[in-house]
Amino acid sequence: MASSREYPERPVVGIGGVVIDQGRTLLIRRGSEPLLGEWSIPGGTLELGESLQEGVVRELLEETGIEVRVLDLIEVFDRVFPEDGATGAEAKRKPRFHFVIADYLCERLGGEPRAGSDVTDVAFAREEEFARFHLSETATRVLRKAFAMDRARRAAK
């Protein structure tokens, strides 16, 4: 049976949080589709009545056990996953998944990293270690922006 995220009637709002702690970022291995088994930025879908920032805080706690404070918006982008084998107009007419995602830079407040909810593993990675995790092009771009924002924040202090 398809989840409410699969074959949606309209795009689903996704949120993610990039935590940079001691020069490393927290990554999760996804335990469900889309991107099942792949490393990514922690996050999930926004719940009804929840602000974007509240959703980020909740999702990071559920998925990683980390308590965070949301600092700044990194990027908003869309991810459309066509049905396997679908191409052209068919893929656009009824995609398997369609998310509009807002990723935020977050500050770690507490908690110990652990895999929770629909996550199978967590890991910390330095910027030069991204290739080892086979991250998507989009996740890599967002993480590089987050590291640049973190460096700028630290330089301004």
C-alpha positions as CSV (number, residue, x, y, z in Angstrom):
1,M,0.0,0.0,0.0
2,A,1.3,3.4,-0.9
3,S,2.0,5.9,1.9
4,S,0.6,9.4,1.7
5,R,4.0,10.5,0.4
6,E,3.8,8.0,-2.5
7,Y,1.9,9.1,-5.6
8,P,0.7,12.3,-3.8
9,E,-2.0,14.6,-5.1
10,R,0.2,17.6,-4.6
11,P,3.8,18.2,-3.5
12,V,4.7,17.2,0.1
13,V,6.6,19.7,2.3
14,G,9.9,18.2,3.6
15,I,12.3,19.7,6.1
16,G,15.9,18.8,6.9
17,G,18.5,19.9,9.4
18,V,22.2,20.1,8.9
19,V,24.1,19.9,12.2
20,I,27.7,20.9,12.1
21,D,29.5,19.9,15.3
22,Q,33.3,20.1,15.8
23,G,33.9,20.3,12.0
24,R,31.6,17.3,11.2
25,T,28.0,17.0,10.0
26,L,25.5,14.4,11.1
27,L,24.3,12.1,8.3
28,I,21.6,9.4,8.4
29,R,21.1,6.2,6.4
30,R,17.5,6.2,5.2
31,G,15.3,3.3,6.2
32,S,12.5,4.0,3.8
33,E,11.8,5.2,0.3
34,P,12.7,7.4,-1.4
35,L,16.5,6.8,-1.3
36,L,16.2,3.7,0.9
37,G,19.6,2.6,2.2
38,E,21.3,5.8,1.1
39,W,23.1,8.4,3.3
40,S,21.4,11.8,3.5
41,I,20.6,14.8,5.6
42,P,18.3,14.1,8.6
43,G,14.7,15.2,8.1
44,G,11.2,14.3,7.1
45,T,7.9,15.7,6.4
46,L,6.1,18.6,8.0
47,E,3.1,17.9,10.1
48,L,-0.2,19.8,9.9
49,G,-0.1,22.9,12.2
50,E,3.7,22.8,12.6
51,S,6.1,25.5,11.6
52,L,9.1,24.6,9.4
53,Q,11.5,25.2,12.3
54,E,9.3,23.1,14.7
55,G,9.3,20.3,12.1
56,V,13.1,20.4,11.8
57,V,13.5,20.2,15.6
58,R,11.0,17.3,15.9
59,E,12.5,15.3,12.9
60,L,16.1,15.5,14.1
61,L,15.1,14.4,17.6
62,E,13.0,11.5,16.2
63,E,15.6,10.4,13.6
64,T,18.9,11.0,15.4
65,G,18.2,11.7,19.2
66,I,19.9,15.1,18.8
67,E,18.3,18.2,20.2
68,V,18.8,21.3,18.0
69,R,18.2,24.9,17.6
70,V,17.4,26.1,14.1
71,L,19.7,28.9,13.0
72,D,19.3,29.7,9.3
73,L,17.7,28.5,6.0
74,I,20.3,26.9,3.8
75,E,18.2,26.2,0.7
76,V,14.7,25.3,-0.6
77,F,14.5,22.9,-3.5
78,D,12.2,20.3,-5.1
79,R,12.8,16.6,-5.5
80,V,10.6,14.7,-8.0
81,F,11.0,10.9,-8.2
82,P,9.2,9.4,-11.2
83,E,7.7,6.0,-11.1
84,D,10.3,3.3,-12.1
85,G,10.4,3.2,-15.9
86,A,8.3,6.4,-16.4
87,T,9.6,9.0,-18.8
88,G,8.5,12.3,-20.3
89,A,5.0,13.5,-19.7
90,E,4.1,10.3,-18.0
91,A,6.7,10.9,-15.3
92,K,5.5,14.5,-14.7
93,R,1.8,13.5,-14.6
94,K,2.0,11.0,-11.8
95,P,5.4,11.0,-10.0
96,R,6.0,8.4,-7.3
97,F,7.3,11.1,-4.9
98,H,7.3,14.9,-5.1
99,F,8.8,16.9,-2.3
100,V,9.5,20.6,-1.7
101,I,12.3,20.6,0.8
102,A,13.6,23.3,3.1
103,D,17.0,22.5,4.7
104,Y,18.2,24.5,7.7
105,L,21.5,25.0,9.5
106,C,21.1,23.8,13.1
107,E,23.1,24.1,16.3
108,R,23.4,20.9,18.4
109,L,22.1,21.5,21.9
110,G,22.2,18.0,23.4
111,G,21.5,14.4,23.0
112,E,23.6,11.5,21.7
113,P,23.4,10.4,18.1
114,R,21.4,7.2,17.5
115,A,19.3,5.8,14.7
116,G,15.6,6.3,15.3
117,S,12.3,6.3,13.5
118,D,12.9,5.5,9.8
119,V,16.7,5.7,10.0
120,T,19.0,2.6,10.0
121,D,22.3,4.3,10.9
122,V,23.9,7.7,11.8
123,A,27.4,8.9,11.2
124,F,29.4,12.1,11.5
125,A,31.4,13.2,8.4
126,R,33.9,15.9,7.7
127,E,33.5,17.9,4.5
128,E,36.3,16.0,2.8
129,E,34.7,12.6,3.6
130,F,31.4,13.2,1.6
131,A,32.5,11.0,-1.3
132,R,32.7,8.0,1.1
133,F,29.0,8.3,1.8
134,H,27.9,8.4,-1.9
135,L,25.6,11.4,-1.1
136,S,23.3,12.7,-3.8
137,E,24.4,15.8,-5.8
138,T,21.7,17.8,-4.0
139,A,22.7,16.7,-0.5
140,T,26.3,17.4,-1.3
141,R,25.5,20.9,-2.5
142,V,23.4,21.7,0.5
143,L,26.0,20.3,3.0
144,R,28.8,22.4,1.3
145,K,26.6,25.5,1.6
146,A,26.0,24.7,5.3
147,F,29.7,24.3,6.0
148,A,30.4,27.7,4.3
149,M,27.6,29.3,6.4
150,D,29.0,27.7,9.6
151,R,32.5,29.1,8.8
152,A,31.0,32.6,8.1
153,R,29.1,32.5,11.4
154,R,32.2,31.5,13.3
155,A,34.3,34.2,11.6
156,A,31.6,36.8,12.6
157,K,31.9,36.0,16.3
